[in-house]
Amino acid sequence: MKELNKEEVERFVLLVQQMRTSQKDYFSTRTKAALEKSKKLERDVDNTIQDIFYPQQKLFN
């Protein structure tokens, strides 16, 4: 696992907050744009988690 500094943790927390807000927006509106934004942020969170916990696997994917 990668050691995170304070700025990286803050960026990750902000990204997760944005994702959750986007998900709530989608479930209240059910618009295609809201769904696409939510899915993009989910991918961003997943990629960040991958980079933090499994950085060596990026070499082979």
N, C-alpha and C positions, 0 to 999 in steps of 0.2 A: 504494500500500500504506500502511496506517495504521501509524504509529509506536506501538509498545507499550511501556508502562512495566513495571517488574519485577512488580508485582502482577498485571497482565493476563497476562503470560507464565506466572506461577506458576499462575493459575487455569486457563489453557489446558492446561498440562501435567497438572494434576490431573484435568481433564475427560478428557483422552486416557487417562490411567492408569485412570480409572473405566470408560471404554469398553472398554479392553482386558481388564480384569478381568471385566467383564460378558460379553464375547464368549467368554472362556475358560470362564466358568460355563455359558453356553449350550451350548457344544460338549461339555462334560462331562455335562450333565444333560438337554439337549434338551427342556426344559420350555417351555410357552407363556409363562409369566411371565418366564423368563430371556430368551427371544427378544424379547419386547416391551420389556424394560428395555434390552437391547442395541441394539435399533433406535432407541429414544428417544435414547440417548446418542450413537449415530452421527449422528442428525439434529442434535443439539446441537453436535457437533464440526463437522459440515458447515456449519451456520449461523454458527458462530464463524469458520471459515475464510472464508466468504463476506463476513462483516463486516470482516475484516482485509484481505483481498486485493482485494475488489471492492465496496467500500462504495457507490460511485455506482450500481451496478446495482440495489441495494435499492429505489431510487426508482421503478423501472419494473416491478418484480415484484410 
